[in-house]
Amino acid sequence: MSWGISPKATNKEKLKAEMADYLNGLNSTGAIGYEVYSESFDVSMKLLDKMYELGKSEK
């Protein structure tokens, strides 16, 4: 589980926290620079929101 995320958080928020942790790890280790991290973070959070909404509508 991600640091700082409540066990009671929604599945959507848990996924977003996991993705944020992954991107932060890449940035922290120097695998990607801040500019790439920032852009990737913005795009991935929006994409996860869209994916979640799509999944709800396809049930």
N, C-alpha and C positions, 0 to 999 in steps of 0.2 A: 504494500500500500504506500501511497505517496506521503511524504512529510506534510503535515499540516492539513490533511484532508480528513474530515470526520468519517468514521465508519457509517454514519447515518446519511452521508451525502448520497445524492441520486447517482445512478449508474452513469448518467451523462457527465456529471461533474467529476466522478472518479476517472473516467476515460480522459477527460480534458486534463486533469491533474497528472495523469501518467504520461501523457504526451508532452506536457510542459516540463516534467522532470527529465524526460529523454532529451529534449532539445537543450535544456539547461546543462545537462551533462556533456553534450557535444560542444557547447560553447565553453564550458569550464575547462575542458581538456585541450582546447585549442583546435579541435577537429573542424570547427567552423568559426568564423569571425562573428562579431556582434551584429553586423549588418545582415548577414545571412540568417543568424539566429532570430533577429527581430522580424524579418520578413517571413520566415518559416513559421514563427509563432503565430503571427497574425493570420496567415493563410490557413494553417492547420486548425486553429480554433474555429474559424468560420466554416471550414470544411466539416469538422466534427459536428457542429450544430446542424448543418444541412443533412449530413448522413443520419443523424439521430431523427430528425423530422421525417426524412424519407422512410426510414425503418418503421416509424410509427404509422405512416400512412399506407404501408404495404401489408399490414397484418390482415 
